[in-house]
Amino acid sequence: MTAPTLSYRQLLRVPEMRALLLATVLSRMGGRMLTLAIVLYALAHARSPELAGWLAFAVVAPGLAISPIAGALIDRAGAVWAITADMCASAACLLALALVDLLGWASTPVLLSLTTLFSLTSPLSTAGIRTLLPRLVPPEVLDRANALDTSIHGLTDIVGPALAGLSMGLVGAVPTFCAIAMLYACAALCIGGVHRVHVRPGRLLRVRLLHDAWTGLVRVVRQPTLRGLAICYGLYQITWGALIVLVPVVAARHFGTDSGEWMAGLLWAGAGAAGVIGALSVGQLGALGRERRVMAAGMVFTAVATWPVAAMFGVAGLVVGLMLISVAAGPIDVGLLTLRQRRTDPAELGRVLSVSMSLNLAGIPVGSALAGVLSTWSLTATFAVAALASLLAAAAVALVPRQHPSGRA
């Protein structure tokens, strides 16, 4: 007999799910605002797409490099502690960014240093949230919970960029950075509402931290599913990393620097709305057992939407392309999350998810840095490179095995 499936409303009634989701909304809102705000800041103050690309790189890449250590900390100290620590550190970095701008100390080395510090603790919350989620819901509704989680990304993609663009355009960098810091502080308070998730660490507490980190890295590299997901999704994220820089650059060139700031926010907000539709639709239809096909189809769709649609038809093409790319992102993300969680040992979830997520997201800083450099030469060629990355990602889905080594789908 088939187990009953929980609705989205029933999922929200799972104990402590609301506290986790509220903290997730606030922290991702802050991250999404910062991703756009730091690019707009570089374009407005230095008028340099190249600096914008490197700042976008610094916001993500350093944290990816230390993700194995972050994952070991999550397993040893607990996901709630890890998320709280990152939220507090992120708020402090944003206040520091506001201070250096206020004092006129915002040189390139200072900006790169502060964005790097922000990045270093980020894996604690990104992996911590994804570690808590499968421990709060029954396994048979994990794909629907992941769809809800992915739709939160879409929600923050609507509100976050719109707020960042409007705030940077209307009140400037200092109030914007302070507002983002406040979001992280509120997220730290909310995550304190998750009390009842206790996982017995067993032998993990008797081994050294660096050994834990190395074990997590080796586990991801040797596990065929996680290795395949890291390759295909990492390539796919190069497209998104490039768009982080391309959208504000295109907006600035068409509307001017001042109007381009809020226009870039609106463009990303519309893309976020489309992403919510894609995520909730795949959660309603179900992707269990079809994740590989769903991911590959979505990546091919993304490539076409990036080039020629977004690249060759001006601002109108960029708007339509972003909508299509975001609709495809929901099914791709849900397929990735469901496969990764179902094929990971729960006792190693923190270490494995931290490393796996960081490898999966490695394409974002690479794409941002490439777009920052290439966009000064040719926007069309930059879009073409971004599209090629998604096509390669679709082909690389074949590296993900059809079944877990245990025989499970």
C-alpha positions in Angstrom: 0.0 0.0 0.0 1.4 3.4 -0.9 2.2 5.7 2.0 0.2 8.9 2.1 1.9 12.0 0.6 2.1 15.1 2.6 0.9 18.4 1.1 3.1 21.5 1.3 0.8 22.8 4.0 1.3 19.6 6.0 5.1 19.8 5.5 5.0 23.2 7.1 3.4 21.7 10.2 6.3 19.3 10.7 7.9 20.2 14.1 10.5 23.0 13.8 10.2 23.1 10.0 8.9 26.6 10.1 11.8 27.9 12.2 14.3 26.3 9.7 12.5 27.7 6.7 12.3 31.2 8.1 16.0 31.2 8.9 16.6 29.8 5.4 14.5 32.6 3.8 16.3 35.4 5.7 19.8 34.0 5.1 19.3 33.4 1.4 17.7 36.8 1.1 20.8 38.3 2.5 23.1 36.2 0.3 21.1 37.0 -2.8 21.1 40.7 -2.1 24.8 40.7 -1.5 25.6 38.8 -4.7 23.9 41.6 -6.8 24.9 44.5 -4.5 28.6 43.7 -4.6 28.5 43.6 -8.4 26.6 46.9 -8.6 29.0 48.4 -6.1 32.0 47.6 -8.4 30.2 48.8 -11.5 29.2 52.1 -9.8 32.3 52.9 -7.9 35.1 51.5 -10.1 33.1 51.1 -13.4 34.9 47.8 -13.8 33.2 44.6 -15.0 36.4 42.8 -14.3 36.5 43.9 -10.6 32.8 42.9 -10.4 33.6 39.5 -11.7 36.5 39.0 -9.1 34.3 40.3 -6.2 31.6 37.8 -7.2 34.4 35.1 -7.3 35.6 36.1 -3.9 32.1 35.9 -2.3 31.9 32.2 -3.2 35.2 30.5 -4.0 37.2 30.7 -0.7 34.3 29.0 1.1 34.2 26.2 -1.4 37.9 25.5 -0.8 37.5 24.9 2.9 34.1 23.1 2.7 35.6 19.7 3.8 36.5 21.3 7.2 33.1 23.0 7.4 31.4 19.7 6.8 33.4 18.0 9.6 32.5 20.8 12.0 28.8 20.3 11.1 29.0 16.6 12.0 31.0 17.3 15.2 29.3 20.4 16.6 25.8 20.1 15.0 24.1 21.9 12.1 22.3 24.4 14.3 25.5 25.7 15.8 27.2 25.8 12.4 24.3 27.8 10.9 24.3 30.3 13.8 28.0 30.8 13.6 27.9 31.6 9.9 24.9 34.0 10.3 26.8 36.0 13.0 30.1 36.1 11.0 28.2 37.2 7.8 26.5 40.0 9.7 29.9 41.2 11.0 31.4 41.2 7.5 28.5 43.2 6.0 28.9 45.8 8.8 32.6 46.0 8.0 31.8 46.6 4.3 29.5 49.4 5.2 32.2 50.9 7.5 35.0 50.9 5.0 32.7 52.5 2.4 31.7 55.2 4.9 35.3 55.9 5.8 36.5 55.9 2.2 38.7 52.9 2.7 37.1 50.7 0.0 40.1 49.9 -2.1 40.2 46.8 -4.2 42.4 44.8 -1.7 40.1 45.7 1.2 36.9 44.7 -0.7 38.5 41.4 -1.8 39.6 40.7 1.7 36.2 41.3 3.3 34.3 39.3 0.6 36.7 36.5 1.1 36.1 36.5 4.9 32.4 36.5 4.2 32.8 33.4 2.0 34.9 31.4 4.4 32.0 30.6 6.8 29.3 30.3 4.1 29.5 26.5 3.8 28.5 26.2 7.5 25.0 27.4 6.7 24.6 26.2 3.1 25.4 22.6 4.1 23.9 22.9 7.5 20.5 23.8 6.2 20.6 20.9 3.7 21.7 18.6 6.5 18.8 19.5 8.7 16.1 19.2 6.1 16.1 15.4 5.5 16.2 14.9 9.3 12.9 16.8 9.7 10.7 15.1 7.1 9.9 11.5 6.2 11.9 10.0 3.4 8.9 9.4 1.1 8.2 13.2 0.9 11.8 14.3 0.5 11.4 15.3 -3.1 8.5 17.5 -2.1 10.4 19.0 0.8 13.3 19.7 -1.6 10.8 21.4 -4.0 9.7 23.6 -1.1 13.3 24.3 -0.3 14.1 25.2 -3.9 11.1 27.4 -4.1 12.5 29.4 -1.2 15.5 30.1 -3.5 13.0 31.3 -6.1 11.3 33.5 -3.5 14.5 35.1 -2.4 15.5 35.5 -6.1 12.4 37.6 -6.5 12.6 39.8 -3.5 16.4 39.9 -2.9 17.6 41.3 -6.2 14.7 43.8 -6.4 15.5 45.1 -2.9 19.3 45.2 -3.6 18.8 47.0 -6.9 16.4 49.6 -5.5 18.4 50.1 -2.3 21.7 50.6 -4.1 20.0 53.0 -6.6 18.0 55.0 -4.0 20.0 55.0 -0.7 23.4 53.8 -1.6 25.8 51.1 -0.4 26.1 51.8 3.3 22.3 51.4 4.1 22.2 48.4 1.8 25.0 46.6 3.5 23.6 47.4 6.9 20.2 46.0 5.9 21.7 42.8 4.7 23.6 42.5 8.0 20.3 42.8 9.8 18.8 39.9 7.8 21.7 37.6 8.8 21.3 38.6 12.5 17.5 37.8 12.3 18.3 34.5 10.7 20.6 33.6 13.6 17.8 34.2 16.0 15.3 32.1 14.0 17.6 29.1 13.7 17.7 29.0 17.5 14.1 27.7 17.3 15.3 24.3 16.0 15.9 22.3 19.2 14.9 18.7 18.6 17.3 17.5 15.9 19.8 15.3 17.6 22.1 12.9 15.7 24.3 10.6 17.6 27.8 11.3 16.2 29.2 7.9 17.3 32.9 7.6 16.4 33.0 10.9 14.7 33.9 12.7 18.0 36.9 10.5 18.6 38.8 11.4 15.4 40.6 14.5 14.4 38.8 17.3 12.6 41.1 17.3 9.6 40.8 13.6 9.3 37.0 14.1 9.3 37.3 16.6 6.5 39.6 14.4 4.5 37.2 11.5 4.9 34.3 13.6 3.6 36.3 14.7 0.5 37.4 11.1 -0.3 33.8 9.9 0.2 32.5 12.3 -2.4 35.2 11.6 -4.9 34.8 7.9 -4.6 31.0 7.8 -4.6 29.9 7.5 -8.2 26.6 9.5 -7.8 28.2 12.4 -5.9 31.2 12.5 -8.2 28.9 12.6 -11.3 26.7 15.2 -9.8 29.7 17.4 -8.9 30.9 17.3 -12.5 27.6 17.9 -14.3 26.2 20.5 -11.9 29.5 22.3 -11.5 29.5 22.8 -15.3 25.9 24.0 -15.2 26.7 26.5 -12.5 29.2 28.2 -14.8 26.2 29.5 -16.7 24.7 31.0 -13.5 28.0 32.5 -12.4 28.4 34.2 -15.8 24.8 35.6 -15.6 25.6 37.1 -12.2 27.9 39.5 -13.9 26.3 39.7 -17.4 22.8 40.8 -16.2 24.1 44.0 -14.4 26.5 44.8 -17.2 23.9 44.5 -19.9 21.5 46.6 -17.8 24.1 49.3 -17.2 24.9 49.5 -20.9 21.3 49.8 -21.9 19.9 52.0 -19.1 23.0 53.8 -17.7 24.6 53.1 -14.3 22.0 54.6 -12.1 18.9 53.2 -13.8 20.8 50.0 -14.5 21.0 49.2 -10.8 17.3 48.9 -10.2 16.7 47.4 -13.6 19.1 44.6 -12.9 17.3 44.0 -9.7 13.9 43.8 -11.5 15.3 41.4 -14.1 16.5 39.0 -11.4 13.3 39.4 -9.5 11.3 38.3 -12.6 13.7 35.4 -13.0 13.1 34.4 -9.4 9.3 34.3 -9.9 9.8 31.9 -12.8 12.0 29.8 -10.7 9.3 29.4 -8.0 6.9 28.1 -10.7 9.5 25.5 -11.9 10.4 24.3 -8.5 6.8 23.9 -7.2 5.7 22.2 -10.5 8.3 19.5 -10.3 7.6 18.9 -6.7 3.9 18.5 -7.4 4.5 16.1 -10.4 7.3 14.2 -8.6 10.8 13.5 -9.9 11.6 10.3 -8.0 13.3 7.8 -10.4 13.5 10.3 -13.2 16.0 12.8 -11.8 18.7 12.2 -14.4 16.4 12.8 -17.4 14.9 15.8 -15.8 18.3 17.3 -15.1 19.7 16.7 -18.6 16.6 18.1 -20.3 16.7 21.2 -18.1 20.4 21.8 -18.9 19.8 21.7 -22.6 16.9 24.0 -22.2 19.1 26.4 -20.2 21.8 26.4 -23.0 19.3 27.4 -25.7 17.7 30.1 -23.4 21.2 31.6 -22.8 22.3 31.6 -26.4 20.8 32.6 -28.7 17.7 33.8 -26.8 19.3 36.0 -24.1 22.3 37.0 -26.2 20.9 37.9 -29.6 17.6 39.8 -29.0 18.6 42.7 -26.8 17.0 43.5 -23.4 13.7 41.7 -24.5 15.7 38.6 -25.2 17.5 38.8 -21.9 14.2 39.0 -20.1 12.7 36.0 -21.9 16.0 34.1 -21.6 16.2 34.6 -17.8 12.6 33.5 -17.4 13.2 30.3 -19.3 16.5 29.6 -17.5 14.9 30.1 -14.1 11.9 27.8 -15.0 14.4 25.1 -15.9 16.5 25.6 -12.7 13.7 24.3 -10.4 13.6 20.8 -11.9 17.4 20.6 -12.2 17.8 21.6 -8.5 15.1 19.2 -7.2 16.6 16.3 -9.1 20.1 17.1 -7.8 18.9 17.4 -4.1 16.8 14.3 -4.2 19.5 12.1 -5.7 22.2 13.4 -3.4 20.2 13.0 -0.2 18.8 9.5 -1.0 22.3 8.2 -1.9 24.2 9.6 1.1 24.8 7.8 4.4 22.8 9.8 7.1 25.6 9.5 9.6 28.0 11.3 7.2 25.5 13.8 5.9 27.2 17.0 7.2 30.6 16.2 5.8 29.4 14.7 2.6 26.9 17.5 1.8 29.3 20.3 2.6 32.0 18.9 0.2 29.4 17.8 -2.4 27.6 21.2 -2.4 30.9 23.1 -2.7 32.0 21.0 -5.7 28.6 21.4 -7.3 28.8 25.2 -6.8 32.4 25.6 -7.9 31.2 26.7 -11.4 29.7 29.9 -10.0 32.9 31.7 -9.2 34.6 30.4 -12.3 31.7 31.7 -14.4 31.7 35.1 -12.7 35.4 35.5 -13.2 35.2 34.5 -16.8 32.3 36.8 -17.5 34.1 39.7 -15.9 37.1 39.3 -18.2 35.3 38.2 -21.4 32.5 40.8 -21.2 35.0 43.6 -21.7 35.7 42.0 -25.1 32.4 40.7 -26.3 29.0 40.2 -24.6 27.8 37.8 -27.3 30.8 35.6 -26.9 30.4 35.6 -23.1 26.8 34.4 -23.4 28.0 31.7 -25.9 30.6 30.4 -23.4 27.9 30.3 -20.7 25.6 28.3 -23.0 28.3 25.9 -23.9 28.9 25.1 -20.2 25.2 24.0 -19.8 25.5 21.8 -22.9 28.5 20.1 -21.5 26.7 19.7 -18.2 23.8 17.9 -19.9 26.2 15.5 -21.5 28.0 14.9 -18.2 24.7 13.8 -16.5 25.5 10.4 -18.1 28.3 10.1 -15.5 25.6 9.8 -12.7 24.8 6.1 -12.3 21.2 5.0 -12.8 21.3 3.2 -9.4 23.0 3.5 -6.1 25.7 0.8 -5.6 23.3 -0.9 -3.1 20.8 -1.4 -5.9 18.4 1.4 -4.9 17.3 3.8 -7.6 
